[in-house]
Amino acid sequence: MIIQFPTPYPDELLFSVIARYHIRSGNVFWKHTLEDLFGKRTISATVLLPSGIGSLVQRLPKNTTLNEQILIEKHTMYPFYTVFIPTEKAQSIYESMISNDGKKIYMQSGIMASSIPQNKYLKYCSACAREDIATFGEMYWHRTHQLPGNLICTKHELCLEDSDVLITHSNKHAFILPTTSNCDLNRKSMITETSLIQLKNIVLQAEDLLNRKYQNQTFSHFTQFYRYHLIEKGYASLKGQVKQKALYDAFYNLYSEELLNTLCIEPRATQWIANFSRKHRKSFHPYYHLLMLNFFDLKVNAAFEETSFENTPFGHPNWPCLNATCPDYKKNAIPEITIRRCEKTKKLIGRFTCHTCDFSYTRKGMDPNKDDCYKFSRIMDFGFLWKRELQLLLNKGLSYREVARILGVDTNTVIKYEKKNIENKQKAKVRIDSDLVKEHRYEWIHLQRDFPGLSKTELRKKRPEVYAYLYRHDRDWLKVNSPKRKKVDPTNNRVNWLERDKEILEKVQKVVSELRGIDKKPVRITVKILGDGIGERALLERHLDKLPETRVFIEKVSESEQDFRLRRVKYVINEMMEKGEEIKEWKVLRKAAIKKEFYKEFVDFLKRE
């Protein structure tokens, strides 16, 4: 246990705190400091996501308030790099930072695979450095200044400067403090007013990720979140098809090249935007999330809220019929609607059609209130029931105003449809004979009995004159007394899987024979190896269930790790016997590359042999 440990300054990196301890302890060599703090000399001086924090906390003075959580969440870059990854992966990184083994931290956090490079040097703000000297008597490394890119200090609106201290130092055990020797405090780089506003907003949100604790979400959560807002902003259809070109153009019209270069993002790059708008299968750099959130005019916290991201602008089925003459008036009788987007206003338009009376109306925009479902923007078709009731009311001699009140429409609408009825009567040259209608109905019914398996379209081709007459003069009856539309499940006949199974089986058998050749060095037989051997790895990994004979054969010849170890041993023994070498256990184990934990398994095998 050490006697004293520096209290971290506000926003100070743990790297900087350890550097201050080294100076105050009087240690000459870095390894002595490592032994004091971690109990071992092999810990590396890592700036962003250090490991060994558990060992450090165990050696702190008893009265300290510092613990693993405070050091990791308040004095490392952990919150920034793990906020957009799933909980289990973030927890794994957290545990690795507590342990003394930090080999997989940078891989799991996505830093190594990211197209946004890390800073080469530790950064500082000259104004902050002067304030630190005046307040604390010394300079220290600020955590928020080490965000990747050529950023600004949001407090002083000055560009951050590169110090002379490398983040990956030649001495991997050296913790170096900022001083006036390695940080030139006379440098004051400025940024243009145009980029300052956007960049400051991005940096403030990045600092928010560092300083606030958000609940980690799954990749599927972010997929649904961004898909929902792409649809809301008109950059994707309701089915999720993204209008990539419109999205690119709008994105790069909003963000300047200077800003993107500052964040180390290639201007006019399209691939990451395309991947981002699709299903999230991997983590994306926090900068990509921040740019997209700003693009949608959203705050950071919006991405972590537990809400349902369903694009249902008009609510859930069923919807009411708004025809006052319909038996289903204001009842939820409409099971489905069609939605399109207005070309001028870009608002969503839903069309609702009642199957009972054919009344059809549209509603524009979204339904913020529950009672909005009983409103309409426009009536597309009043339907046959409404028109029939209109004629009945007019025949009774009621006034236009009274008819309009009963039907729930404007007086001018009543006048308009009465004129239409008069015009239709004048145009009708022949009165429809009711006996003729019955005759055609009879023929249509018998046609269905003679051909029970045919659809409406197929029946129509057999007797087009019957169908045409009923369609013109008795459409409502025809609609009710016709075969219902059949659901046809699409079948995919593009691949003959039986033939493909035989072809693949032959190729796999050939590869297995080659791998098991006497002179061949042992290679473990797995699905991956066999797939690579025949040049069809994706086929075997994704569609092996469609290749039954091949699957059975592969299951039979595939080797477990134990099987492969024993085959290596046999190979080495045979090779040594052919060369006339003396068979010794240690020599066989070494040549077969058998680890110590499997020695017993090897000895048991030799006894059986």
C-alpha positions as CSV (number, residue, x, y, z in Angstrom):
1,M,0.0,0.0,0.0
2,I,1.3,3.5,-0.9
3,I,1.2,6.3,1.7
4,Q,-0.1,9.1,-0.6
5,F,-1.7,9.3,-4.0
6,P,-2.5,12.6,-5.9
7,T,-6.2,13.6,-5.9
8,P,-7.3,13.8,-9.5
9,Y,-8.0,17.3,-10.9
10,P,-11.2,18.0,-12.7
11,D,-11.3,16.2,-16.1
12,E,-7.8,14.8,-15.5
13,L,-6.6,11.6,-17.3
14,L,-5.5,8.7,-15.0
15,F,-2.3,8.7,-17.1
16,S,-1.7,12.3,-15.9
17,V,-2.4,11.4,-12.2
18,I,0.1,8.6,-12.3
19,A,2.7,11.0,-13.9
20,R,2.2,13.4,-11.0
21,Y,2.6,10.5,-8.5
22,H,5.9,9.6,-10.2
23,I,7.3,13.2,-9.7
24,R,6.1,13.4,-6.1
25,S,7.3,10.0,-5.1
26,G,10.9,10.9,-6.0
27,N,11.3,7.7,-8.0
28,V,14.1,7.9,-10.6
29,F,12.9,4.9,-12.7
30,W,9.4,4.4,-14.2
31,K,9.5,0.7,-13.2
32,H,9.8,1.6,-9.6
33,T,6.6,3.7,-9.9
34,L,4.8,0.8,-11.6
35,E,5.8,-1.5,-8.8
36,D,4.5,0.9,-6.2
37,L,1.2,1.4,-7.9
38,F,0.5,-1.9,-9.6
39,G,2.8,-4.5,-7.9
40,K,4.4,-5.4,-11.2
41,R,6.8,-3.7,-13.6
42,T,5.2,-4.8,-16.9
43,I,2.2,-2.5,-16.9
44,S,2.2,-0.2,-20.0
45,A,1.6,3.5,-19.8
46,T,-1.7,3.6,-21.8
47,V,-3.4,7.0,-22.3
48,L,-6.9,6.2,-23.4
49,L,-8.0,2.8,-22.0
50,P,-5.5,1.6,-19.4
51,S,-5.5,-1.7,-17.6
52,G,-4.4,-2.8,-14.1
53,I,-6.8,-0.4,-12.4
54,G,-7.9,-3.1,-9.9
55,S,-4.3,-3.6,-8.7
56,L,-3.9,0.2,-8.4
57,V,-7.0,0.6,-6.2
58,Q,-5.9,-2.2,-3.9
59,R,-2.7,-0.2,-3.2
60,L,-4.2,3.2,-2.6
61,P,-4.3,4.6,0.9
62,K,-7.1,3.3,3.1
63,N,-8.9,6.7,3.5
64,T,-9.1,7.3,-0.2
65,T,-12.5,7.8,-1.9
66,L,-11.2,6.6,-5.2
67,N,-12.4,3.2,-6.6
68,E,-12.4,1.4,-9.9
69,Q,-15.6,2.9,-11.1
70,I,-14.6,6.5,-10.4
71,L,-11.2,6.1,-12.1
72,I,-12.6,4.3,-15.2
73,E,-15.7,6.5,-15.8
74,K,-14.3,9.8,-14.7
75,H,-10.6,9.7,-15.7
76,T,-10.3,7.5,-18.8
77,M,-11.9,7.5,-22.3
78,Y,-14.0,4.5,-21.4
79,P,-17.4,6.2,-21.5
80,F,-16.7,7.7,-25.0
81,Y,-15.6,4.5,-26.7
82,T,-18.2,2.1,-25.1
83,V,-21.4,4.2,-25.0
84,F,-22.6,2.9,-28.4
85,I,-21.7,-0.8,-28.0
86,P,-23.8,-3.5,-26.4
87,T,-23.8,-4.0,-22.6
88,E,-21.9,-7.3,-22.6
89,K,-19.1,-6.0,-24.7
90,A,-18.8,-2.7,-22.6
91,Q,-18.7,-4.8,-19.5
92,S,-16.0,-7.0,-20.9
93,I,-13.8,-3.9,-21.6
94,Y,-14.5,-2.6,-18.1
95,E,-13.4,-5.9,-16.6
96,S,-10.2,-6.0,-18.8
97,M,-9.4,-2.4,-17.6
98,I,-9.7,-3.6,-14.0
99,S,-7.5,-6.7,-14.7
100,N,-3.8,-6.6,-15.5
101,D,-4.4,-8.0,-19.0
102,G,-5.5,-5.3,-21.4
103,K,-4.6,-7.0,-24.7
104,K,-8.2,-7.2,-26.1
105,I,-9.4,-3.7,-25.0
106,Y,-8.6,-1.8,-28.2
107,M,-9.9,-4.6,-30.4
108,Q,-13.3,-4.9,-28.5
109,S,-13.8,-1.1,-28.3
110,G,-13.4,-0.8,-32.1
111,I,-10.5,1.6,-32.0
112,M,-8.2,-0.6,-34.0
113,A,-10.7,-1.2,-36.8
114,S,-12.0,2.3,-37.0
115,S,-11.4,4.5,-40.1
116,I,-11.0,7.5,-37.8
117,P,-7.4,7.4,-36.6
118,Q,-6.3,8.1,-33.1
119,N,-4.2,11.2,-32.2
120,K,-0.5,10.8,-32.5
121,Y,0.3,13.3,-29.8
122,L,-1.3,14.3,-26.5
123,K,-3.2,17.6,-26.9
124,Y,-3.6,20.7,-24.8
125,C,-5.3,24.1,-24.8
126,S,-2.8,26.9,-24.1
127,A,-5.5,28.9,-22.2
128,C,-6.5,26.0,-20.1
129,A,-2.8,25.3,-19.3
130,R,-2.3,28.8,-18.0
131,E,-5.4,28.6,-15.9
132,D,-4.2,25.2,-14.5
133,I,-0.8,26.8,-13.5
134,A,-2.6,29.7,-11.8
135,T,-5.1,27.5,-10.0
136,F,-3.1,24.3,-9.2
137,G,0.5,25.4,-9.7
138,E,1.0,22.8,-12.5
139,M,-0.3,21.6,-15.8
140,Y,-2.1,18.3,-16.4
141,W,-3.6,16.4,-19.3
142,H,-7.3,17.0,-19.7
143,R,-9.4,14.1,-20.7
144,T,-11.7,16.0,-23.1
145,H,-8.7,17.4,-25.0
146,Q,-7.7,13.8,-26.0
147,L,-10.8,13.1,-28.2
148,P,-9.7,12.1,-31.7
149,G,-9.3,14.7,-34.4
150,N,-8.2,18.3,-34.6
151,L,-10.7,19.7,-32.2
152,I,-11.2,22.8,-30.1
153,C,-11.4,23.7,-26.5
154,T,-15.1,24.4,-26.0
155,K,-14.4,26.7,-23.0
156,H,-12.0,29.1,-24.8
157,E,-12.9,28.3,-28.4
158,L,-9.3,27.8,-29.3
159,C,-7.9,25.0,-31.4
160,L,-6.2,22.2,-29.4
161,E,-2.5,22.0,-30.0
162,D,-0.2,18.9,-30.4
163,S,2.3,18.6,-27.6
164,D,5.7,16.9,-28.1
165,V,4.5,13.9,-26.1
166,L,3.6,10.8,-28.2
167,I,0.6,8.9,-27.2
168,T,2.5,5.7,-28.1
169,H,5.9,6.6,-26.5
170,S,9.1,4.8,-27.3
171,N,9.3,4.0,-23.6
172,K,6.1,2.1,-23.1
173,H,6.4,2.5,-19.3
174,A,6.8,6.3,-19.2
175,F,4.0,8.5,-17.8
176,I,4.9,12.1,-18.9
177,L,3.3,15.3,-17.5
178,P,2.7,18.4,-19.7
179,T,5.2,21.1,-19.1
180,T,6.1,24.4,-20.7
181,S,9.0,22.4,-22.3
182,N,6.8,20.0,-24.2
183,C,3.8,22.3,-24.7
184,D,4.2,25.7,-26.4
185,L,1.8,28.0,-24.5
186,N,2.3,30.8,-27.0
187,R,0.5,28.9,-29.8
188,K,-3.1,30.0,-30.3
189,S,-4.6,28.5,-33.5
190,M,-8.0,29.8,-34.4
191,I,-10.9,28.3,-36.4
192,T,-13.2,30.0,-38.9
193,E,-16.5,31.3,-37.6
194,T,-18.4,29.1,-40.0
195,S,-17.0,25.8,-38.8
196,L,-16.7,26.9,-35.1
197,I,-20.5,26.7,-34.5
198,Q,-20.9,23.2,-35.9
199,L,-17.6,21.9,-34.5
200,K,-18.3,23.2,-31.0
201,N,-21.7,21.6,-31.0
202,I,-20.2,18.2,-32.0
203,V,-17.4,18.5,-29.4
204,L,-19.9,19.5,-26.6
205,Q,-21.9,16.4,-27.4
206,A,-18.7,14.2,-27.4
207,E,-17.9,15.7,-24.0
208,D,-21.4,14.9,-22.9
209,L,-20.7,11.2,-23.8
210,L,-17.6,11.4,-21.6
211,N,-19.2,13.0,-18.6
212,R,-22.7,11.4,-18.4
213,K,-23.6,7.8,-17.9
214,Y,-26.0,6.4,-20.6
215,Q,-27.5,2.9,-20.6
216,N,-25.9,0.8,-23.3
217,Q,-28.3,-0.5,-26.0
218,T,-28.1,-3.4,-28.5
219,F,-27.3,-3.1,-32.2
220,S,-30.9,-3.9,-33.0
221,H,-32.0,-0.9,-30.9
222,F,-29.8,1.5,-32.9
223,T,-31.0,-0.1,-36.2
224,Q,-34.6,0.5,-35.3
225,F,-33.9,4.0,-33.9
226,Y,-32.1,5.3,-37.1
227,R,-34.5,3.5,-39.5
228,Y,-37.4,5.2,-37.7
229,H,-35.9,8.7,-38.1
230,L,-34.9,8.0,-41.7
231,I,-38.6,7.3,-42.5
232,E,-39.8,10.2,-40.4
233,K,-37.5,12.6,-42.4
234,G,-38.4,11.1,-45.7
235,Y,-35.1,9.4,-46.5
236,A,-36.6,5.9,-46.4
237,S,-39.9,4.3,-47.3
238,L,-42.2,2.8,-44.7
239,K,-40.8,-0.6,-45.7
240,G,-37.3,0.6,-44.8
241,Q,-35.9,1.1,-48.3
242,V,-33.4,4.0,-48.0
243,K,-33.0,6.7,-50.6
244,Q,-29.3,6.7,-50.4
245,K,-28.5,9.5,-52.9
246,A,-31.0,11.9,-51.2
247,L,-29.4,11.0,-47.8
248,Y,-25.8,11.6,-49.1
249,D,-26.7,14.9,-50.7
250,A,-28.6,16.3,-47.6
251,F,-25.8,15.1,-45.3
252,Y,-23.0,16.7,-47.2
253,N,-24.9,19.9,-47.7
254,L,-25.3,20.2,-44.0
255,Y,-21.6,19.4,-43.0
256,S,-18.7,21.3,-44.5
257,E,-15.5,19.6,-45.7
258,E,-13.6,21.6,-43.2
259,L,-15.6,20.2,-40.3
260,L,-15.3,16.6,-41.6
261,N,-11.6,16.9,-42.1
262,T,-11.3,18.2,-38.5
263,L,-13.0,15.1,-37.3
264,C,-10.7,13.0,-39.5
265,I,-13.7,11.8,-41.6
266,E,-13.1,11.6,-45.4
267,P,-15.4,14.2,-47.1
268,R,-17.9,12.7,-49.6
269,A,-17.3,9.2,-48.2
270,T,-20.5,7.2,-48.9
271,Q,-19.8,3.7,-47.6
272,W,-20.1,4.4,-43.9
273,I,-23.4,6.3,-44.4
274,A,-24.8,3.3,-46.4
275,N,-23.7,0.8,-43.7
276,F,-25.0,3.1,-41.0
277,S,-28.5,3.3,-42.5
278,R,-28.7,-0.5,-42.8
279,K,-28.8,-3.2,-40.1
280,H,-26.2,-2.5,-37.4
281,R,-24.0,-5.6,-37.2
282,K,-21.0,-3.9,-35.6
283,S,-20.2,-0.8,-33.6
284,F,-19.7,2.6,-35.3
285,H,-17.4,5.3,-34.1
286,P,-19.2,7.7,-31.8
287,Y,-18.5,10.6,-34.2
288,Y,-20.7,8.9,-36.8
289,H,-23.5,8.7,-34.3
290,L,-23.1,12.3,-33.3
291,L,-23.2,13.5,-36.9
292,M,-26.3,11.5,-37.6
293,L,-28.0,12.7,-34.4
294,N,-27.3,16.3,-35.4
295,F,-28.5,15.6,-38.9
296,F,-31.8,14.5,-37.5
297,D,-32.0,17.5,-35.1
298,L,-31.8,15.1,-32.1
299,K,-30.0,15.3,-28.8
300,V,-27.6,12.6,-27.6
301,N,-30.0,11.2,-25.0
302,A,-32.6,10.5,-27.7
303,A,-30.5,7.5,-28.9
304,F,-30.7,5.8,-25.6
305,E,-34.3,6.2,-24.7
306,E,-36.4,3.0,-24.3
307,T,-39.2,3.7,-26.7
308,S,-41.0,1.8,-29.5
309,F,-39.7,2.8,-32.9
310,E,-42.7,1.9,-35.0
311,N,-43.6,4.1,-38.0
312,T,-47.4,4.1,-37.5
313,P,-48.4,7.7,-38.3
314,F,-52.1,6.9,-38.3
315,G,-52.0,4.5,-35.3
316,H,-52.7,0.8,-35.3
317,P,-55.5,-1.1,-37.1
318,N,-58.5,-1.2,-37.2
319,W,-59.7,2.3,-38.3
320,P,-63.2,3.7,-38.4
321,C,-65.6,4.2,-41.3
322,L,-66.7,7.8,-41.5
323,N,-69.7,7.3,-43.7
324,A,-72.8,8.3,-41.7
325,T,-75.0,5.9,-43.8
326,C,-72.8,2.9,-43.2
327,P,-73.8,0.3,-40.5
328,D,-70.1,0.4,-39.4
329,Y,-70.1,4.2,-39.0
330,K,-67.4,5.2,-36.5
331,K,-66.7,1.5,-35.8
332,N,-63.2,0.1,-36.3
333,A,-64.0,-1.8,-39.5
334,I,-61.1,-0.9,-41.8
335,P,-58.3,-3.4,-41.3
336,E,-55.7,-2.0,-43.6
337,I,-54.7,1.3,-45.3
338,T,-52.4,2.5,-48.0
339,I,-49.8,5.2,-47.2
340,R,-47.9,7.5,-49.6
341,R,-46.0,10.7,-49.3
342,C,-47.3,14.0,-50.7
343,E,-45.0,15.3,-53.5
344,K,-45.3,18.9,-52.4
345,T,-45.5,18.9,-48.6
346,K,-43.7,15.6,-48.1
347,K,-46.3,14.7,-45.5
348,L,-47.6,11.2,-45.2
349,I,-51.1,10.6,-46.7
350,G,-53.2,7.6,-45.6
351,R,-56.1,6.3,-47.6
352,F,-58.9,4.4,-45.7
353,T,-61.5,2.4,-47.6
354,C,-64.5,0.7,-45.9
355,H,-65.2,-2.8,-47.4
356,T,-68.9,-2.6,-46.3
357,C,-69.9,0.6,-48.2
358,D,-66.9,1.5,-50.4
359,F,-66.6,4.9,-48.7
360,S,-63.0,6.1,-49.1
361,Y,-61.2,9.0,-47.4
362,T,-57.7,10.3,-46.8
363,R,-55.9,11.8,-43.9
364,K,-52.7,13.8,-44.2
365,G,-49.9,14.1,-41.7
366,M,-49.7,12.2,-38.4
367,D,-52.2,11.6,-35.7
368,P,-50.9,13.4,-32.5
369,N,-54.3,13.1,-30.8
370,K,-56.5,10.0,-30.2
371,D,-59.6,11.7,-31.8
372,D,-57.8,12.5,-35.0
373,C,-58.9,9.1,-36.3
374,Y,-62.4,10.5,-36.8
375,K,-61.2,13.3,-39.1
376,F,-60.4,13.3,-42.8
377,S,-58.5,15.5,-45.2
378,R,-60.5,14.6,-48.3
379,I,-63.2,12.2,-49.4
380,M,-62.1,10.1,-52.4
381,D,-65.3,8.1,-52.9
382,F,-68.6,8.3,-51.1
383,G,-69.4,4.7,-51.9
384,F,-72.6,3.0,-53.2
385,L,-74.5,3.1,-49.8
386,W,-74.1,6.9,-49.5
387,K,-75.1,7.6,-53.0
388,R,-78.2,5.3,-52.7
389,E,-79.2,7.1,-49.4
390,L,-78.7,10.4,-51.1
391,Q,-81.2,9.5,-53.8
392,L,-83.7,8.2,-51.3
393,L,-83.6,11.4,-49.3
394,L,-83.9,13.6,-52.4
395,N,-86.9,11.5,-53.6
396,K,-88.6,12.2,-50.3
397,G,-88.6,15.9,-51.2
398,L,-86.2,17.0,-48.4
399,S,-84.3,20.2,-48.8
400,Y,-80.6,20.2,-49.8
401,R,-79.7,21.6,-46.4
402,E,-81.6,18.8,-44.5
403,V,-80.1,16.1,-46.7
404,A,-76.6,17.5,-46.2
405,R,-77.2,17.5,-42.4
406,I,-78.3,13.9,-42.4
407,L,-75.5,12.7,-44.6
408,G,-72.9,14.8,-42.7
409,V,-71.6,16.7,-45.8
410,D,-71.7,20.2,-47.2
411,T,-74.8,21.4,-49.1
412,N,-72.9,22.0,-52.3
413,T,-71.8,18.3,-52.2
414,V,-75.5,17.2,-52.2
415,I,-76.2,19.6,-55.2
416,K,-73.2,18.3,-57.1
417,Y,-74.1,14.7,-56.8
418,E,-77.8,15.3,-57.6
419,K,-76.6,17.0,-60.9
420,K,-74.4,13.9,-61.6
421,N,-77.4,11.6,-61.1
422,I,-79.5,13.6,-63.5
423,E,-76.7,13.6,-66.1
424,N,-76.2,9.9,-65.8
425,K,-80.0,9.3,-66.3
426,Q,-79.9,11.5,-69.4
427,K,-77.0,9.6,-70.8
428,A,-78.5,6.2,-70.1
429,K,-80.1,5.1,-73.4
430,V,-81.4,1.7,-72.3
431,R,-83.0,0.9,-69.0
432,I,-81.4,-2.1,-67.2
433,D,-83.7,-5.1,-67.4
434,S,-83.9,-6.9,-64.1
435,D,-84.5,-10.2,-65.8
436,L,-81.3,-9.7,-67.8
437,V,-79.4,-9.1,-64.6
438,K,-80.7,-12.3,-63.1
439,E,-79.8,-14.2,-66.2
440,H,-76.2,-13.0,-66.0
441,R,-76.0,-13.7,-62.3
442,Y,-77.2,-17.2,-63.0
443,E,-74.5,-17.8,-65.6
444,W,-71.8,-16.4,-63.4
445,I,-72.8,-18.7,-60.5
446,H,-72.9,-21.8,-62.7
447,L,-69.6,-20.9,-64.3
448,Q,-68.0,-21.0,-60.8
449,R,-69.7,-24.4,-60.1
450,D,-68.3,-25.8,-63.4
451,F,-64.8,-24.6,-62.6
452,P,-64.5,-24.4,-58.8
453,G,-60.7,-24.1,-58.8
454,L,-60.4,-21.0,-61.1
455,S,-59.8,-17.5,-59.9
456,K,-62.0,-14.5,-60.9
457,T,-59.6,-13.5,-63.6
458,E,-59.6,-17.0,-65.1
459,L,-63.4,-17.1,-65.0
460,R,-63.5,-13.7,-66.7
461,K,-61.5,-15.1,-69.6
462,K,-63.9,-17.9,-70.2
463,R,-67.0,-15.7,-70.3
464,P,-65.9,-12.1,-70.8
465,E,-69.3,-10.8,-71.9
466,V,-71.0,-12.1,-68.7
467,Y,-68.3,-10.5,-66.5
468,A,-68.4,-7.2,-68.4
469,Y,-72.2,-6.9,-68.0
470,L,-72.1,-7.6,-64.3
471,Y,-69.2,-5.3,-63.8
472,R,-71.1,-2.4,-65.5
473,H,-74.6,-3.0,-64.1
474,D,-74.3,-5.1,-60.9
475,R,-70.8,-4.5,-59.6
476,D,-71.6,-4.8,-55.9
477,W,-73.2,-8.2,-56.4
478,L,-70.2,-9.4,-58.5
479,K,-67.8,-8.3,-55.9
480,V,-69.5,-10.4,-53.2
481,N,-70.2,-13.4,-55.4
482,S,-66.8,-14.0,-56.9
483,P,-63.9,-16.3,-55.8
484,K,-61.8,-14.7,-53.1
485,R,-58.2,-13.8,-54.0
486,K,-55.8,-16.7,-53.2
487,K,-52.6,-16.2,-51.4
488,V,-49.8,-17.7,-53.4
489,D,-46.6,-18.5,-51.7
490,P,-43.7,-17.7,-54.0
491,T,-41.4,-20.7,-54.7
492,N,-37.8,-20.4,-55.6
493,N,-36.9,-22.9,-58.3
494,R,-33.7,-21.2,-59.3
495,V,-31.5,-23.7,-57.6
496,N,-31.7,-27.5,-57.9
497,W,-30.5,-28.4,-54.4
498,L,-30.5,-32.1,-55.1
499,E,-28.0,-31.7,-57.9
500,R,-26.1,-29.1,-56.0
501,D,-25.8,-31.5,-53.0
502,K,-24.2,-34.2,-55.2
503,E,-21.8,-31.8,-56.8
504,I,-20.7,-30.3,-53.5
505,L,-20.4,-33.8,-51.9
506,E,-17.9,-35.0,-54.6
507,K,-15.8,-31.8,-54.2
508,V,-15.8,-32.1,-50.4
509,Q,-14.8,-35.8,-50.5
510,K,-11.9,-35.0,-52.8
511,V,-10.7,-32.3,-50.4
512,V,-10.9,-34.6,-47.4
513,S,-8.9,-37.2,-49.3
514,E,-6.2,-34.7,-50.0
515,L,-6.2,-33.4,-46.4
516,R,-5.8,-37.0,-45.1
517,G,-3.0,-37.9,-47.5
518,I,-0.2,-39.8,-45.9
519,D,2.5,-37.2,-46.8
520,K,0.4,-34.2,-45.9
521,K,1.0,-32.2,-42.8
522,P,-2.1,-32.6,-40.6
523,V,-4.7,-29.9,-41.0
524,R,-7.8,-29.9,-38.9
525,I,-10.9,-30.8,-40.9
526,T,-13.7,-28.2,-40.3
527,V,-16.5,-26.7,-42.3
528,K,-14.3,-23.6,-42.8
529,I,-11.4,-25.6,-44.2
530,L,-13.6,-27.7,-46.4
531,G,-15.4,-24.6,-47.7
532,D,-12.1,-22.8,-48.5
533,G,-10.9,-26.0,-50.2
534,I,-13.8,-26.1,-52.6
535,G,-14.1,-22.3,-52.9
536,E,-17.7,-22.5,-51.5
537,R,-17.2,-21.4,-47.9
538,A,-20.3,-19.2,-47.7
539,L,-22.4,-22.0,-49.2
540,L,-21.4,-24.5,-46.5
541,E,-21.7,-22.0,-43.6
542,R,-25.1,-20.6,-44.6
543,H,-26.9,-23.3,-46.6
544,L,-25.6,-26.6,-45.3
545,D,-29.2,-27.5,-44.2
546,K,-30.1,-27.6,-47.9
547,L,-27.4,-30.1,-48.6
548,P,-28.3,-33.2,-46.5
549,E,-25.8,-35.7,-48.0
550,T,-23.0,-33.2,-47.7
551,R,-24.0,-32.3,-44.2
552,V,-24.0,-36.0,-43.0
553,F,-20.6,-36.5,-44.6
554,I,-19.1,-33.4,-43.1
555,E,-20.4,-34.3,-39.6
556,K,-18.8,-37.7,-40.0
557,V,-15.4,-36.4,-41.0
558,S,-15.2,-33.2,-39.0
559,E,-12.6,-33.3,-36.2
560,S,-12.8,-32.0,-32.7
561,E,-9.7,-30.4,-31.2
562,Q,-9.0,-33.6,-29.3
563,D,-9.3,-35.7,-32.5
564,F,-6.9,-33.4,-34.3
565,R,-4.4,-33.5,-31.5
566,L,-4.3,-37.3,-31.6
567,R,-4.0,-37.3,-35.4
568,R,-1.0,-34.9,-35.1
569,V,0.6,-37.3,-32.6
570,K,0.1,-40.3,-34.9
571,Y,1.6,-38.4,-37.8
572,V,4.7,-37.4,-35.8
573,I,5.1,-41.0,-34.6
574,N,4.8,-42.4,-38.1
575,E,7.3,-39.8,-39.4
576,M,9.8,-40.6,-36.7
577,M,9.5,-44.4,-37.3
578,E,10.1,-43.9,-41.0
579,K,13.3,-41.9,-40.2
580,G,14.4,-44.5,-37.7
581,E,14.3,-42.1,-34.8
582,E,13.8,-43.2,-31.2
583,I,10.3,-42.6,-30.0
584,K,10.5,-40.4,-27.0
585,E,7.5,-38.8,-25.3
586,W,9.0,-35.3,-25.0
587,K,10.1,-35.3,-28.6
588,V,6.7,-36.4,-29.9
589,L,5.0,-33.8,-27.7
590,R,7.2,-31.0,-29.0
591,K,6.9,-32.0,-32.7
592,A,3.2,-32.4,-32.4
593,A,2.9,-29.0,-30.6
594,I,0.9,-30.5,-27.7
595,K,0.4,-28.1,-24.8
596,K,1.1,-29.1,-21.2
597,E,-2.6,-29.3,-20.2
598,F,-3.1,-32.2,-22.7
599,Y,-0.1,-34.4,-21.6
600,K,-2.3,-36.8,-19.7
601,E,-4.6,-37.2,-22.7
602,F,-1.4,-38.0,-24.8
603,V,-0.1,-40.5,-22.3
604,D,-3.4,-42.4,-22.2
605,F,-3.4,-42.5,-26.0
606,L,0.1,-44.1,-26.0
607,K,-1.0,-46.7,-23.5
608,R,-3.9,-47.7,-25.7
609,E,-1.7,-47.9,-28.7
